[in-house]
Amino acid sequence: MKKFKYLMMSGVVAMLYACGSDSDSGSGSIAGGDGTEQHGLVVIDESKSLIKPYLQKSVEGCFMSGLDFSWKTIDVGVNQMTFKYEFVGDTLVLHSGKAFTEYGAMYVGGSNGNLNGTWQSTLCTYNNDEEETTCYKLCSEVKASILKKYDVTSEDELDAADYEEFEEEYEKKRAKNPCVDEDDVTDVTIKISGDDITMIEKPRETEEKEFTDYMNSEYIADLYEAIYNGDSNAPSIYDLTDEDSASVKKYRKRAEIEEKNRTTTSLTFVVDEETQVSVTVNKINLDRENDKYEIGMTVASGKRTCELNYMSGRVDKGDCDSDNLGKFDDPEKIVTEDGTVYKQVSYMEDSNMDDFDVCVGKILRNLAGSSSKESEPDDAYCSMYTSSYYDCVDEYEEYGTLYVEEYCDYYKTAMREYCNGGLAKTAASTTKLSKNKFKQLQRAHINALEMLLQ
C-alpha cells in the first residue's frame, strides 16, 4: 500500500514553501538534504514597498576534472529576487512573482513596520484584496483526526474495508479544506539587519516511526500477489520498508500459502507440497538524514538463490574519490556566471538489483509452472551487450589494440554470459558480469574516453 502524496492548489504552494525569483537561473530554493543558507545584500524601496535581496549562490560538493575528483565550494553567481511587502499587524506578508499576486506568504517574529529582525514562515497566506488570512493544516493532523474512530495511529493498520472508508472521508475533508503534506513544506527563515540579509530554507522533516517488520512489508504482499496471479514480475525492493500487513494476509489466504519460521527479517513459506521459498533480509541500513541506503537480501527456492547487494546515497566528502568512479551517477554540469563549467557528481549507487530482480522473476516463473531453461540466452541483455561491445570497439580502436582489449573485453565477457557463448565460445574465461557491473564499467569508460579526447 503506497503512502499517498497529495497536490495542493497550484500557485499557493509556491508562495508558501519557496520564495519566488525573477531570475531564470533558479531561486536558490531548497533542493534536499539539510537545507540551504544564503547570505547577501538587500535593497529596500519603501516608496514602492519592495524588498530586493541579492544572495550569493554557491555549491558545495564533489567535482570531477578528467578522472580526478575533489571536494570544494564554488560560487555560481548572485540570485536576485524581488518581493512586494506589507505588514498586517506584527505579521510580514511577502508577495512574489512578476505580477505580485494578491496572495502573500505570511511571516512572524518581527515587529510591525520594521523589516529588521528574524522572520519565520508560516502555513498561512494573506489575500490583500479580500483582507483575509487562510491557514492550512498538516495532512497528518487531518489523518489523525479521522483515524481516532478506528482506534489506530496509522492508515497502514487498517484492513481493506476500513481503509477504503478512511480514504473516502480523507478525500472529502481535503476537498473542503486543503491540507499540506509535510514532505512538501519548506520552512523559510529571513534575517534582515540594515542592508544585510540571510535566508535559510529547510525542508520540514516528517516524524515517522521506523518500520522494521519487513516480512509484513509491501514487498512480501506483492510477492504473494504475484504468486496468486501467476505473475513473473519481481516486486520492487523499494517496497521493503513500506508496511502492508493487510495485503500480506489477503494474498497469503488467496494463494493458499503456508508460512513457516516467520520473524521480522526472515520467512519461509510453502506454495505447494514440493515447493517452498525463503526470504531473508541480511542487512538493512537506512540513513535518511544523509540519504544513504544499504540493503542485503536473499530469496531462495529449490536450487536457485538470489542475492541482493544494494547501496545508494548522496555523495559525501569521504566518497569523493576516483575509486568510486564506476558507482557515480552521470555528472551534472554547473556553469558559473563567468562561463566556467564544472562537473559535479551528487549521487552514487553500487547494486546488482537488476540481476536480482531477474533471478526472483525466474523463481516466480517456476512457481507458475512456466520456467525457462537455464541454457536459453536472455535476448534483451544479449542484444544490449552486443551492441555496446561494437560501440566500444568503434570508440577505442583508433587509440590502438590495447585500449580495445582493456575496455571492450568487459562487454565481450557479458556477451558470453547472456548470449550462450556468442562470439567467444572458445574463450577460456567464462566469468559472469552482472548488469550492474556492466553499467558501472560503462560509466567509467565514457569518462575515460572524454579524458582521452581532451
Secondary structure, DSSP 8 states (H G I E B T S, - for coil): ---------TTHHHHHHS---S-TT------STT-EEEEEEEEEETTTTEEEEEEEEEEEEEEEETTEEEEEEEEEEEEE--EEEEEETTEEEEE-TTTT-SEEEEEESSBTTB--EEEEEEEEEEETTTTEEEE--BHHHHHHHHHGGGT-SSGGGS-HHHHHHHHHHHHHHHHHS--B-GGG-EEEEEEEETTEEEEEEEE----------GGGBHHHHHHHHHHHHT------GGGGGSB-HHHHHHHHHHTT-EEES--SSEEEEEEETTEEEEEEEEEEEEETTTTEEEEEEEEEETTEEEEEEEEEEE--GGG-SGGGGGGB---EEEE-TT--EEEEE-EEEEE-HHHHHHHHHHHHHHHTT----TTS--HHHHHHHHHHHHHHHHHHGGG-HHHHHHHHHHHHHHHHHHTTTTT-TT-S------HHHHHHHHHHHHHHHHHHH-
